[in-house]
Each structure stands twice: as structure tokens, then as C-alpha cells.
Amino acid sequence: MSIGAAIEARYGSRARISDSFGDVVADVEPGDWLDALAFARSEGFEFFDWLTGVDEPPDEFAVVAHVVDIGAVAHLLVRTRVPRADPRLPSATGVFRGADWHERETFEMFGVIFDGHPGLRSLLLPEGFEGNPLRKDFVLAARVAKAWPGAKEPGESDHGSPSRRKMLPPGVPADWARPPGAPAVPEGEDGDG
């Protein structure tokens, strides 16, 4: 029996099975989150690869865990959704110890609280940082305070476009079609000589 069929048999209408680029995706209710991960582990998906959050405005966050059956070379995404107003899930560290840092990162970047986590504290951001930077409503204050240094097109920053040396096409006399007040083209750059 495939892992998708096994999850459907176990959870019935509380689980939805789909496919994402050849990998099985199991959408489960938040109350079934830990049990679904433990069930997947008991079915051979013993390698915990990663866990993350996805901001899905306006009302919720998705939390996704990727586990692998190494022997069968099979991948499974276990996914659930938590409300933005109270984003909480039980910690998966009791099922997969490797979920520790992934849950800390998801807590820090999205604000999802993992109840029962052994040390849910800052992992990547400096002490005293306020907010959750991977939420879509997080304002990037650095971009508001100063021009973005990666601007590539005129108008993307306050700096304007870089000035280019004006050259006439080859064969056009230097004094021909020059706007009033424009400087003459230096000798050798008019294409005549």
C-alpha cells in the first residue's frame, strides 16, 4: 500500500492526498499533525529532511515537513495550516529530533509557536529583533530608510541612471542636430576621424 493510500485509510476525510512534482503531499488537520508524522515514520519515512512555514494571507500559515523513506527513495510532504491569529502546533521534536532547529527558525521567521519544544528561542536574528521577517506583512525598514543598492533600472532608486557619454553615430558632423546649449562632441568621437 502506498503512503498516500495508508494516510487516507488512517485519517479518512481529515486528510487530503495530492501530488507535487512526483512527491506525495498529505494535508492533515492541526490536531493530526504529530500523529501523521509519527505514522509516516512508522511506515518507513524515518529521515527528517526539513520543516518550514509558508505565509498564506490573509488568515493562515502552512507548516510543511519533508520526510523521506531512504530505502524506497520515496518523499512525503506532510502539511497543515494554522490560523494567523493563533499560530500554534505541537512540536515534532518528540518524533524527529532533527525538527528542533527547523521549528526554531519557523518560530522566529513566521511566529508559529511549537508547543512542547525544548527550547523555542531565537536562532538566526540578533537579540532584541522585533517581528517575523518572512511574514508578507513585515515591513523591510532598511528599504524604506535608504535607497535600494541593487536598483538596475532608472527610477528604481533616488539615484537616477548613470550618465553615459553622448556620442553621435559615425559620419554625422559634430555640429549637426545638436540641441541648443549642448556641448560639442570632442574631436575623434564624431565618427569622422
N, C-alpha and C positions, 0 to 999 in steps of 0.2 A: 504494500500500500504506500502511495506517495505521501510525503509530508503534508501536502495540501489537503489530500483526502483524509488523512489522520486528524488534522486540526478541525476540519469540517465535521467529522464524526464526533469529536470530543466536545466541541463548543456549539454545534448546530447553528442557529441563526445569529448567535452572538459573534460569529467570526465570518469574515468575507475573504475569500481567497482570490487572488488575481496574479497576473504575471507582469514582471518588469524586466524587459530585455533578457528573458530566459530564466530569471530567478523567481521563485515563489514568494509572494507577498501575502502575509496574513495580517489583516486588520482585526484587532481584538478590542474589546471594551477595556477601559482602565482597570476595572475590577479583576479582569482575567490576565493582566499584563505579566505578573510574576509567574502565575501558573503556566501561561503559554510558553514563557522562556524555559521553565523547568521541564515542561513536556517536550519541547524541541530538544533539549539536552538529553533527555531520556531516549529520544528517537535517533540519537547519533550525532546531533548538531552540538558537538562538545567544544568547538573552537569559537570563542567570542572574538569577533573582529573589531566592531566599533558600535558606538551608540551616539546619537546626536538629536538635536531638536530642529524643527522647521517652523518658522513663524507663518501662520496661515490666518491673516487678518480677515475679518475684524474680531473674531471671537475665540480662536483656539490656537494651540500649538500641537504639532505632531511630534511624537517621540518615536524614533526608529532605532532598532537594534539589528545588526547584521551578524548572523551566526552561520557557521559552516560545518558540514559533515565532510571531514577531510577524506575519509575512506571512499565515499561515494562521489566526491567532488561536487557536492550539492550546496547551494546557497539558499538562505532563507532570510527574508526581511520580516521582522515582527514589528508591527506599527500600531500605535494607539494615539488617541487625541485627548488632550486635557484642556479645560476651559481657561481662557486668558485671565479671568477674574480670580481663579484659584488653581494655578498650575501645579498639581501635586500628583506624584506617583510613588508607589513603594520602591525602595531601592532594589536593584537587581544584583547587588554585591554578594548576597547570600547564595545566589545561583551561579553567577560568574564573577569571580574575584576581580577579573580584568575590567569590570564595569566601573570600578572606583573612580579613576581619573576622568573617564568619559562623562560620568554623571556630574562630577565637579565642574567640568568645562560647560556642560549643558546648563547647570545651575547658574554659573557665572555669566554666560553669554546670553541666555534666554530667560533666566529667572524661574526655571522649573525646579521645584523643591522635591527631592527624593527622600521621602520619609524612611527612617531607619538607616540612612547612610552613616558609616562610621566616622566621617569627618568632612561634612559638607562645608567647605570653606574655599576661599579664593585660590585659584590655581595659576592663572596667567596674568591677571591685571594687577596693577600696583595697589598697595594698601590705600584704602580710602576712596577708591574709584567708585563713582556713583552711576548706577544704571546698568543696563544689559545691552551691550553694543551690537548684538546680532538680531535684536528686535527691529522690525521695519519702522517702528515709530521713534527709534533712537536718533537724536539729532547729533550729527558729527560736528561738534563745536569748532574743531580746527578748520573745517572748510568754511564755516560762517565767519570766523575771525580773520582769516587771511586768504589770499588768492590761492587757488589750487595749483601746485607747481607742475602738474602733469598736463596742463592745457596744451592742446595741439592745434586747435582751430582759432582764428580770430574771433573774439567775442566770448571765449570760454573763460577768460580771466580779465582782470583790470589792466593788464599789461599791454594789450593790443598785439598785433602781429609784428614780428621782427621786420625791420626795414631792409629792403633789398635794393641793390644798386640798380638804378634805372638805366637800361640800355636800349638803343634804337636797333631795329632789325638791320642786318647787313645791307649796304647800298643806299640807306636813307641819309641824306645830308644832315649835319648836326643842327642846322638852323631851321629845318623844315618840320612843321607840325609840332613845334614846341609850345606848350601853353605859355601864356603871358606870365612873366615873373619866374619861370622855371629856369634853373641854371643850365648853362650849356653843357653838353656832353663832353667830357675830357677827350683830348686828341687820342686816337688809337682805339677808341671804344665805339666809333660810329660805323664801323664795318668797312670804311674806305681805305684804311691804310695800314 
